[in-house]
Amino acid sequence: MRHPYAAPSAKRAGARSLRSALACAIAASLTSVAWAQEPPAAAAETAAAQAPASGATTLDQVQVTGIRGSIQSSINKKRDDTVISDVLSAEDIGDLPAPSLADAIETLTGAASTRDKTGASEISIRGLGAFLSSTQFNGREITNGSGDRSVNFNMFPAELINTVAIYKTQRADLIEGGVAGTIGLETVKPLDYGKRAIQFDGRGSWAEYDSKYRDKDGIGWRGTASYIDQFEFANGGKLGVSIGLQALDGTDPEESMTSGSTWYACDGTQNVRNANCAEVGANAIANGAPYYLVPSSRIYRLKQERNDRQSEFAAVQWKPNEVLEVNVDYEHTDRNWHEKRSDLSLSNTRRGIVDRQVDDNGVLRSYSGNTSIDSTSTLYDRNEEYTGGGLNIVLRPSVAWEIATDLSYSHTVREDTQRMTRLRANARDVNNAVVPGISSGTTGYVNYDWDNRGDVPSIALDPAFDVNDWDAFTGAARVTSEEEKNDHRIRAGRFDVSYLPEDGLLTKLSFGLRASQADYRYFDNTITTDIASSGAGRAQIVAANQTCRAAFPQDDFLDAASGNTISSWAYFDPSCLYEAFRGSSATGVDPNYMDPNNVDVVEKTKALFLMADFRSTLFGLPVSGNMGVRWVKTDVRSQGVRAELDLIDNGAGTLRLQPTGTYQTLVDKAGNDKLLPSANASFELRDNLLLRLAGYRAMSRPDIAALGSGRNVNLTGTENFTSLEEALAGITATGNPEAKPLMSWNGDVSLEWYPNEDSMLAGAVYWKQFNGGTETALFDETFVVDGQSVTVPVPRQVTTDKKSTLTGFELSAAHRFSYLPKPLDGLGFKLSYNYADTDYETQDPRLGEQVDAVTGTVIPAIVAPAGLSGFSRHVLSGSLYWELGRFDMQAIGKYRSKYYQDFTGNTAQQNRYYDDNTSVDFRARYRFTKQLSLSLELMNLTNEPRVASQPVYGNFREYVSYGRRAYFGVRYKF
């Protein structure tokens, strides 16, 4: 076993050099090694006997590249690590075997992703959600634009990252924040890289669903250029530089059927033809009252999206002498999304529900109802910009001491802009003629039948109503302009001191301190304008309708989904329709508007750690590892506003809330401090067999957005209430500044066998006890409505002391069949499987169990609780590769079982579940010369859709399909 913190005596340094040389000799002589080869210990003894007595021999080493080289490097790094980890490493820049970082990470044991049209996105480790892991970039925290602790891996070019690691156990010197584990991303250090490289990588991209559109976006592209070099000076100093640039432009079409975000438990004893269903209370349901679950709306959605990204990375590594080392790095990414969206909405699916078939969980299997029908056109733009970097200085005044300081900065700004225009099917068309199929009402409702038996529910509208008839959409016009901004900034500094004793049990003593400040702000500015359906308003609606009609962009919408009954609808050009009502393309939002939903959080953290690395013999076995403790103090300051409200009579028996423009600012403060002990030990049972043990305490903070003091109050008029009580009942807290970290005590045991450089077999069992859970508590809050103070019970998610556990095991293997005859000797595989089980519970914020914060009275749950966010019981990934001289190819399969996924940063959203997901990818590369290679990558070959349920598993929420993707690339290296 290799010991990275060996004491630096000359005698031991010479021994390490000799062992390294002998290892090279063994690798060079054994060109084809089977699993049943001679034990490495015996081989080492033979080589040692043949080695010259005078010292180490300098040997030539053949560099292994490609897929095999990546797997060999990953095996070596896993073997050498001081914690239980899995590593994906490339010996050369741009060699990570995946088109994106998230796609690369999910090939590691126990890692699973939430997949979307651009591939993998959020990462869960060992069945624990993304919010329970932390991600570090060159050893530092990084920001994102979502308000959570996870990372948008698509912001970083995979071609400029060389190592991706998952640290599954904790070490005192690792930045706190990962109950599940820590994901580490590393770029190249130019001096350590050790050679000059100038490389260009170009790729074309093709999205299958782009071919479904009449107006195609066409082939996308991605170009990457990198330069690495080293310089030596006459005085012995060394300087290394690396620069990387990337630009891309591509298309991401998508089609879906989805549902509104608010779900109701309706009274199963009622049959109301011409009104919304009435909700039934939790206590009544607990006593046997029938109920069924229904959302506010059902939506067919067509998206045509284009995105571009520009990234720049740079690093300077300077060693003026053997004492001082200075590292400076800089990263910048600017990404833009441009989307045209068209929705066909059944916008009132609580209305007139009769002839119901309902299962025991309240899930509607079939029914009849009537609803308003909307055609909504949206222009959506997103800009997300990341800037990060830092200064790292290392001082080595002697062989025994190392002093390091690091200053870092990370900043992400995400700005979303939406221009949305709605036209509703009306009782009278553009010519004032009666619209067939409109059943009743001032605006009009359409009867429909619902049958939930296919991939998507079948919705049969009244056959008299033509959903493709532009003439029918003349009612309830609405224009909404919205600007959202997420601003997340982290400034941090750390100071570490290490001492390496010459001899003895301890090989390294480390002490360090760290301070950081995270600032997060979320702003939402929205203007909604309703256009009157009579007089001048009607004339404006008719003119816009007739001017902005356009052919439906495709003919085969959701053709892959069984059960689908609607393949097109009346489509209006989003730009034309918005400008027809607003008069320009400007959003016109008020930059000074204060939304009660806004978030303003400052989180300050201080941390100290003390750690000792050791190496000794125990029970006759070599053992090494580390023990330490980390202390963390966190202080939170959260600012929010409360708007005074007016209750407005809509004149049709309904009401809405409207802000008066008067606001109160509130500031909440909270804090906590935690002690995190950790211990890792590795026993060398044989030279190629390791037993690792780890015990530690870990913490994961709530999403930083979930620490906000915002309140979600429906002020846009999208809901029409029948009473003040109903309007106020929908107020929810979007965060809780007093939310505590989730804490866990953890134990891990891992057995790892390394029979040869291409092979590894490892298994681990692990246990976690969570000292905290999540539940919904009701807090009385005061709001001013029509000048009067009104007390409202507002639900907040709180951290409890409830204990729960998670247990699991994981298996991983890698092997190359080098002993088979050519060309089969190039075959190899890598396989991993993770199983976990937990009794952790997450109550649905609206329909789950609720507790009165003052009296302790429990309101029972209507729907069953979910588990941990991101938790999948089974996660499996495997790859089969074949290297044939200059040609290599790899097929990769990934599977994760169903899981609960929370909504980022908004604790008011209801529980959402995703179905099992299987994906298959293929990659191939041919190297013409050492300089020139071609590659092909095929993604999502199974065309697996993303299917979601809400608020209980099996109750349809969403079906999203985005097709297959292909990338063709060329790389040239000087």
N, C-alpha and C positions, 0 to 999 in steps of 0.2 A: 504493500500500500504506500502511496505517496503522501507525505506530510507537508502541507504548504507552509507551516509555521515552524519548521525545524530551526534550532539555534544555529547561528551563522559562524560556527567555529571552522577553521581552515580544514581540520581533519574531516568534519562532517561534510563540508562543501566538496572535498575531494571524493568522498564516498558517493555523494549524490551524482557527481560527474561520471564516475565509473559506472554507477547503476544506469544512468541515462545512455551511456555509450553501449553498454551491454544490451539494453532494451532495443536500441536501434539495430544492433547486430542480429538479435533474435528476429525482429520484424523483417529484416532484409532477407534472412535465410529461409524463413517459413513463408513461402509465397502462397501456399494453399493449405489451410489449416482446418481440420474437422473439429466437431464438438468433442470427439473422443481423443483429442490430441494428447501428447505428453504434457503432464502438469507443468505450468510455467515455473514453479519452484525448481523442478528438476532441470528444466532447460536453462534456467539462470545459473544453477550450479555448474552445469557443463560448460557454459560460456565463460564463467568466471575462471574455471580451471584452464581454459585455453587463452585467456587474456594475458598480455605482457604484464610482468610484475612492476614495470616502471610507472604505470599510471594509466589514465584514461586514453583511449584511442579515438581519434576523430574519424567518423565514418560518414560516407555519403548516405543521404536518406531520400527515398523516393516519396514524393508528396502524392497522396491519394486525394483526388478531387471528386466533384460531382456528388451524387446521392450517397454513395458509399463513404466518401470523405466526410460528408456532413454527419452521417450516423456514427462513424468512428469518433469524430470529435465530440459528439454528444455523449457517447459512452464514457470517454475519458473524463469529461467535465463532471458528469454525474458521479463517477467513481472518486474523483478527487475532492468533491465538495465536503464541507464540514457540517452540512445539514442534509436532511432527506430532500432530494430535489429531482427535477427532470429538466433537461437542458436540450435546446435545439441550437446548434452552432454551425456556422459556416467558416471554413478556413479562408475563404476568399470573399471579397465584397460582392454583393448581389447574388450569393449562392443559397440563400434561404429557400427551401423547396416549397414556395407558396407565393401567390400573387399579392397577398396582404399579410400583415402581422397577425391578425386574428386567425386567419386560415392556418398560419404556421403554428400558433399556440395551441389550437385545438387538436393537433396531432400528438400532443404530449399527454402522458397518462393522467387520467382524471379530469382533464380540461374539456369543457363543452362550451359551445357558443350559441347565442341567439342569432340565427341566420336571416338575412334579408336579401334584397335584390343585388347588393354589391358584395355578397359573400358573408363571412362570419363577422360578427360585431362584438357585443358584450361577451365576456368570458366568465364562466363559472368554474370553480375548482372544487373537486371532490364533492359534488352535489351541493355546493353552497353558492349563493348568488353573487353577482358581480360586486354588490355593495359590501360583501364580507371579505373581499380581497383588496390588496393595495397594489399599485403599479408604480415602479420607479424607473426613471430614465437617467442612465448614467449615475445611479445611486441617489436620485433626488425625486421628491414628489413632483407630480405634474398635474396641471389643471385640465378641465374640459369645459364644454359648453352646455352640459346637461344639468349641472347643479348636483351631481352625485360624486362618489369617490372612484367610480370606474373611469375608463379611458376610452376615447374614440380612437381605436387603433387605426382606422382608415385615414387618420390625419398624418400618419407617418409612413414614408416610403419604405417598403420591405427591402428594396435594393440597397438602402443605406444603413441597415441594421445587421450586425453580424452575430449577435448572441441574444437568444430569448430564453429565459430561465424561469421556472416556477419553484420557489423555495417553499416547501410544504410544512416545514417546521421552523420555529422561530430561533433567532439568535439575538443576544442583547444589543448588538450594534446595528441591527436592522431597524429602519424607521418603523415605528409602531403603526398598526392599522390593518392587520390581516389575520382575522380568525381562520379564514380558509387557506391563506397563503399569500405570498408576495410574488408578483410578476416583475422580473427585472429585464429591462431592455438596455442594450449596450451598443454604442457605435465604436468604430475603430479608433484606437490610439495610434497615431501615425508612426511613432518611433517603435512601438511594440510590433507593429505590422512588419517593419523591417525591410521593405522594398518599395521601389517606385512602381506606381500603377496609374495608367490613364485609361479609362474605360468609358465606352458609350453603349447604352442599352436602349433599343427602341422596340416598342410593342404596339401592335394594332389590336383593337378590341371589337368584338361583335356581340350584340345582345339579340337573342332570338326574337323577343317580342317586338323589337323595333321593326321587323319585317311585316308585322301585322298592321302597321299604320300606313295610310295613304301618303302622308307627309313624313317620310322617314328621316331620322337624324343621320343615319349612315354609320360608317366605321369610325370608331374612336381611336385614340392613340395615347401613348405614354412614352416619354423620353427621359432618360436619366444619364447624367454625365458625372464622373467622379475623378478626382486627382489626389493621389497620395505620394508624398516624397519626403526624403530625409536629407539633412545637410550636416556635415561635420566641419568643425572649425579648428584652426591651428592650436588653440588653447585647450582642446579636448572637449569643448562643448558640442552639444547636438541639438538640432532643431528638426521637428517633424511637423508637417502640415497636411491637412486633408480638407478637401472641398467637395461637396456633393450638391448637385442641382437636379430637380425633377419638375416636369410639367406634364399634365395629362388633360385630356378632354374626352368625355364619353357620354353615353346615354344609358338611362336606367328606367325603362318603361315598366309599368306595373298595373295590374288590374285586380280588383277586390270586391268583395261584399262584406260590409262591416255593420256595426250597430252603434247606437248612441251610448254615451259613457255612463248614464245614470239608469239604474235598474230598480224596478218597483216590485213589491210583493202585493199582488192584487187579490181582492176578496173573491174567493172561488164560489161564493154563493150568489153572486150578482150576475145578471145578464142585462147590460145597458147598451142599447143600440146606438144612441146618439150622444154619448158623453164618454169622458175618460173613466177608466175603471177606478174604483176607490181602493186605497191601500188598507190592508188589514194589519193589526198590531201584532207584535212578536209574542205577547202573552197569550193572545187568542190562538195563534198558530201553535204555540206550545201545548195548548189545551185541545188541539185537534181540529181547529178551523181550517177548511181547505183554502189553498192559495195557489197562485201561479206567478212565474217570473216573466217580466216583460220590460224591454228597454223603451226609451223615449222615441227612438227612430230606428229605421233600417235604411242602409245606404249602399247603392251600387256606385263604385268609384273607378274612374279611368284616369291614370296618370301618365303623362309623357314628360319625362324629366331629362335634363342634361346637366352635367356637372363638370367643373374644371378645378384643377389644383396646381399650385406652384409651391415648391418647397426648396429651401436652401439650408444646408448643413455645413458647418465649418468647425475645425478644431486645430489648435496649435499645442504641441507638446515640446517643452524646452527643458533641456538638462544642461545648464552651463557647467556643471561639475558633478561629482558623485554625491554631493551633499544636498543639492537643491533640485527640485523638479516643479515646473509650473505647467498647469494645463488650463487652457481656456477653450470653451466650446460654445457654439451658438446654433440654435435651431429655429427655423421659421417656416410656417406653412399657412397658406391662404387658400381656402377652398370655397367654391360657390356652387349652389344648386339653383336651377331655374326650372320651374315646374308649371305645366298647364294641367289643371284638374277639372274634371266634369263629374258631378254627382247627380244621380237620380235618387231622391230621398222619399221614402214613406215617412213623413215627418211627424206623424202623430200615431204611433203604433200602440198606444194605450187605449185607443178609442174603439168602442163598439165590439168588444171581443166576445164572441158567442160560439156555441158548438165546439167546446174545447175538449181536447184529449190531453191529459196532464199526467206525468209520471209521479212517483213518490217523492222526488226531489223538487217538485214544482216546475219541471221543465215542460214547456208546451211542445207537444208532438204535432198537433194540427189544430186549426181553429179558423173562424171567419171573422173579419173585422172591416172597418172602413177608416180611411186616412186621407189627409191632404197629401198631394204629390208635388214635389219641388224639382226643378232643374236648376242646379247651382253651378256656376262657373267660377273658377278660382285661378288667380295668378299667385304663385307662391315663390318667394326668393329667400335664400339663406346664404349669408356670408359667415364663415367661421375662420377666425385667424388665431393662430397659436404662435407665441414668441417665447423662447426659453433659452437658458444657458447658464453658465456660471464660471467661476474662477476657483481653481483648486491648486493649493500650494502644499507641497510635501517637503519637509526638512528632515534629513537623516544625518544628524551631527556625529553619530558613531554607528557601528554595526549593531548596537544594542537598542538604539532609540530611534523612534520615528514620530514626528509631529506633523499633523496635517490640519489644514483649515479649508473650508469649502463655503463659498457664498453662491447662492443660486436664486434664480428668478424664473417664474413661469406665469404666463398670462394668456388666457383664452377669452376672446370676445365672439359671441355668436349673436347675429342679428337676423331676425326673421320678419319678413314683410308679407302680408296677405292682402289681396284685393279680391273681395268675394261679392258676387252678385247673384241674388236668388229671384227666380220667377216661379210662381205657383200656378198650377192648373186651376182655372176659374170656371164658374158656372156659365160664363159668357166668353166667347172667343174674341179675336181681334175685330171681327165684323159684327159683334154683339149678338151672334147667333148662339143658341143653346149648345153646350158641349155635351155630346153623348157620353153617358157613363157617369156623369156627376150626379151624386145621389141627393145631397142636401147641403144646407148651409149657405151663408153669404158668399164665402169663397168657393166652397165645394169640397165634397169628400167622394172618394172612389171606393167601392166595395172590392174586397179581395179575399182569396182563400190562401191559407198558409199550410204547407206540409213539409215537415223537417225530416226527410229521409235520405237525402243524397249528400254529396260533398257540401253543397249549399242548400238552404231551404228553397223549395219551389213556391213562388208567389204568383198566383193566377189573378191578375187584375180583371175587373169587369170587362168582358170582351167588347162591350160597346165603347170603351174608352181606348183611344189610340195614344199610347205613350210617346209616339214619334211625331205627333201632330204639333208643330210649332204654334199654330193658331190658338191652341187651348191654354197656353201659359201666359195669362194676362193678369194674374192676381197676386196680392201680398208681396209686391216687389220690395226687396231689401238690399241695400248696399252696405257692406262692412269693410272698413279699412282697419288694419291692425299692424302695429309694430311691436315686436318683442325684442328684448335685449337681455342676454345672459353675460355677465362680466365676472370672471373668476381669476383671481390673482393670488399667487403665493410667493412670499419673500422669506428666505430661510438662510440660516448660517449654522455651521457646526464646527466644533474644534475637538480633535481627537489626539490622544497621546498613546503610543504603544512602546512597551519595553520587552525586549527579547532576552531572557536570561541565558547565560552561557551553558549551564547544565541544570539538571534537576527535573522534577516532575512537571513544572510549568514551562511551556515553550513560548508563551506570550501573555503579557498583561496589557489590557486596554482600558482606557477611560475616555469618556467623551461627554460633551454637552451639545445640545441643539436647541435653537429657538426659531420659531416660524410664526408668520401671520398670514392667514388666509382671509381674503375679502371676497364676498360673493354678493352680487346684486342682480335681481331680476326685475325688469320693468315691463309692463304691459300697457300699451296705449291703444285704445279701440274706439272707433266711431261707428255707430250703426244708424243708418237713416232708412226709415220706412217711407215708401212712396204710396200715396193714397190711390186706391183703386177706382176713384171716381174723379170727375172733372178734369183739371189740368194734369193731375197725376196719371189718370188712365191714358190720356193722350200721349204722355211721355213714355208710359210702359209699352203702348202699342207701337210707337215709333221705334223704340229700342228693339223690341221683339222682331219687327220686320227688317230692320237694318242689320242685325247681328246674327242672323241665322247662318248656320254652317252645316255641312254634311258631317254625320257622325264619323269620327276619325278612323274607325275600323269596322269590319263586318263580323268578327268572330269573338266578341267580348266574352270572356269566361267560358270559352268552348271546352276547356279541359275539365271543368267542374261538373260532375253529374248533379242533376237536379235543377240546374240553372234554367230559368224560363225567360229571362229578359236579356237580350243581346245588344240592344241599342235604345236610344231615347232622343228626344228633341234636344239637340246640341246647339249651344250659342257660343260664339267666339268670346273667350274671357276678356281680352283686351278691349274689344269693341263694346261689349255690354257694360263694362265698368266705366269707360269714358263717356258712354251715352248718358249715364246717370250723374257721374261726378263732374263731368265737363273737362276733365284732364286725367292724366295717369297718376297724379300726385295723391298720396294717401290723405293729406290734410289733417293728420292727427295733431292733437294739442300736446306739445312736448312737456307741458307743465301739469298734465292730468295725473292725478294720484289715484291709482287703483288699489283697493283694499287687499288685492291678491299679491301685491308687490312684496319683494323680499330684500332685506338689507342686513347682512350678517357679517360680523367680524369674529373670527376664531383665532385665538392666540394659544400657542402651544410651547411649553418648555419641557425638555427631557434631559435626563442624565442616565448614563449607563456605566457599568463596571463589568468587565468580562475577563476570564482567564482561560487560555487554551492550554491543554495538557497532553502529555504523551507518556505512557508507562506500560507496565505489564501487569495484568490482572488475571488470576486463574491460569497463569502460564501463557496468556494470549496478549499480543500487542494491542493496546487500546489508546485511542486518541479522541479528542473532542473539545468541548468548551462548556463552561458554566458562567452564568452571569445574571444580572438583574438590571431592569430598565424602569425608571420612574418617569411618569408622564403627568403633567398638569395641563388642563385645558380650560380656557375661559371663553365664554361666548357672550357677545353683545348683539341683540337682535332688535331691529327697529321696524315698526309697522304703522299703518294708518287705519282709522275707522271713519267711514263716511257717514254723515247724517243722510237720511233717506226720506223721500216722499213716496206715498202710496198713490199710484195713478190708476184711475178707472178707465179701462180700455173702451167702455161703452157697449160691450157685448157680453156683459156678465162676467168679465174676467178683469184681473188686476195685474199690475206690474210694479216693480220697485225702480226708483230713479234717484240718483244722488243729487243732493242740493248744491254741491260745490263746497260745502263746509266739511273740514276734516279735523280729526284729532290725531296727534302723533304719540305713539306709545313706544317705550323702550323696555325690553326685558333683558335681564342678565342672569347667567347661570354658569356653573363650573363644576369640575370634578378632577380628582387626581387618582392615578392607578399605579400599582406596583406590578411589574411583569417579570417574574423569575423565569429562567430557561436553562436547560441542560441538554446537551447532545453528546453521545458517545458512540464510537465506531470500533468494534472488535474485529480484528483480522483473524478469522478462524483459519483461513489458509491464505496464501498469497493472492488468490483470485476469488476469495469468498469473504464477504463482509456482513457483519451483523450490526445494525444501527439501532440505537435506542434514543428516544427523545421524550422529554416532559417539559411542559411550558404553560404559561398563562398568556392569553392573547386578547386583543381588543379590536373591535371594529366600531368606528364612530358612525352615527347616523349620517345620511346624506347631508351635505352642508345646506342644501335648499330646504331640507326637512327641519332645519333649525329656525326657520323663518317665523315671523309673527303674522303672516298674511291670513286673510279670511276670504273664502270663496263665496261671494254674494252675487247672485245672478242679476246683473244690471243691464243686460243687453236686450232684454225683451224677447229672447228666444223661448222662454217659458211664459205662459199665461196662467196665472194662479186664480183660484176661485175665492180665496180668503187670505187675510193677513197671516194667519197661522200657517197656512200652506207655504206662503212666500218665505217666511222666516225659518221654517223647518228645514229649508235647503241650505242654510248657512253652515259651512264647515270650515274647520281650521286646515290650512294647507301646510302647517308645520307646528313644531313645539320646541322652543328654545331650551326647555328643561329636559329634553329627551337625553337619556344616558347612553353611553356606549354599550354595545353587546359584548359581554365578557365570557370567556370560556377557559376551562382547564382542559389540557390536551395531553394525550399520550400516543406515541407512535412506535412501532417496531417494524423494521425493514430488513429483509435478507436479500443480498445481491450477489450474484455469481457472474464472474467475467471470465469465461473459458478462453477467449481469444479476443483479438482487437476488433473483430466484426460481430461479436456475440455478447449478449447480456440476457440474463434471466433474473427478474426481481419480483418480489412480492412484499406487500406491506399491509399491516392492519393498523387501524387508528380508532381513537375514541375521543369524543369531545363532549364535555358537559357545559351547557350554556347557563350562565348565572344571570338570567334576564330574558324577558320575552316581550311581546308586543300585544297590547290590547287597546280598545277604544274606551275612553272615559269621557263623561259629559261634564262640562264646566259651564256654570251660569255666566253669561256675559250680557252687557247692557248695550243696546243700540238705540239711536234716536230716530224715530219714525213719525213723520208729521208733527215734529216738535215735541213729541212725548217719549219718555224713556221706556223701553220695552226690554224685559229680561228674556233671554233666549238660551236654552241649553245647547251648547256648541260641542260637537264631538272632536276630540283630539286623540291622536295616537300617543300613548305613553309607554315607557319602559317599566316592566314589572320585575319582581324578584323571583318569578316562577322559573324553576329549573327544568331543563329538558336535555336530552342527550342525542348524539349522533354517533353511530358506529359504522364502520365500513372496512373494506379491503380493496386493494388494487393489485393488478398483475401486469407486468410488462415484459416483453421479450423482443430481442433483435438477433438475427442470424443471417449469415451469407453462406450459401452452399458452395464454398470454394473448392471442395473436394470432388464435385461432380465433373464429368468430362466437359470440355468446351463444346458448345457455348453456354451450357447450363451452369458453369461455375460462376457466372455473373448474376445468378438469381439470388435474391435476398428478401427478407421481410422484416417488418416491425409491427408489433401488435400490443395493444394495451386495453385493459378493461378495469372499470371502477364500479363497485357496488356500495351503496350507502343506504342507511335507514335512520329515520329520525322521528321523534314525537313532538317536535317543535310545532307550535300553532300560531297562525296569523289570522286574526278575525277580520272579516269584511268590514270596512269602515262604516258602511251604511246599513247592512243587513246582518252583521255579525253581532256577537255578544257585546253589550255596552254596560258600563258601570258608572253610576252616579258618583262623581268625585267627592261629594260631601257626605252623602248618606250611606254610600256603599251598596245601594240597591242595584241588583243585577237585572238587566233586561236580557232575556234569553236570545240566543242566535236564531235567525230564520234560516240561514244557509250555513253549511258546514265550513269550518275554518280551513284555510290553506296551510301549507307547511312553510318551509324556508323559501324565500325568493331565490329562484334559479335552481332549486333542488330537483335533480333527476335521480331516480333510484339506480338506473343503469346508464353508463356511458362507455361506449366502445369505439375505438378507432384502430384502423389497420391499414398497412400499405404493403404492396408487393412491388419490388423493383427488379429491373433486369438491366445490367450493364453489358453491352456488346461492343467492346472496343471504344470507338468514338461515340457510340450511340447509347443513350440510357433512357429508360422510361419508368414511370411509376404510376400505379393506380392506388387511390386513397379512398377508403370508405369510412364514414363517420355515422354514428348512431347515438341518440340520446332519447331516453324515455320521457314521458310527459312531465311537465314542471309548471310551477306557479311563477309568474313574473310580475313584480310590482311595477308601478309607473314611476319613472324617475322623478324624485324630488317632490312628489305631490302625494301626501299621505291621505288625501281625501278620495282618491280614485279607488274604485272597487276592485276586488280580487279578479285576476285574469290568469287563465291557464293556457298553456300551449300543448298541442298533441305531440306524440312521438314524431321524431324527425330523422330521416335517413338521407344522406347525400353521398354521391360518388363523384370524384374528380379524377382527371387523368393529366399527366404531364410527361413530356418527352423533350429530349435535347440531343442535338447532333453537333459534335465539335469537328469542324473542318480542319482547323489548325489550333495551335495553342492560343491564337489571337481571336479567331472567328468561330462563333457558334450560333445555331438557330434553335428556337424553342417553340413548343406548342403546349397550351394549357386549355383544358376543357373543364368547365365548372358546372356543378349541379346537373349532371347527366341524367339523373332520375326525374328532373323537373319537379322536385318536391315542393308542394305549396306550404305556406305557414298557416296553420289552423289554430284558432283560439276560441276558448269558452269563457263565459262570464255570467253570473258571479259564482256558479258552481261548475265543476268539470262535466262536460257533456251537454251544456246549454250553449248553443251556437252563438258566438260573438262575431267571428271574422274568418274570412278565407282570403288569402293573399297569394297571388301567383305572379312570377316574374321571369320564368323561362330559363333557358340555358345560356351560358356565356362562353366565349372562346377568346383566347389571346395568342397571337403569333408574334414572336420576338426575334430580334437579331442583336447579338452582342459582339463588340470588337474591343479588344484590349491591346494597348501598346506596351 
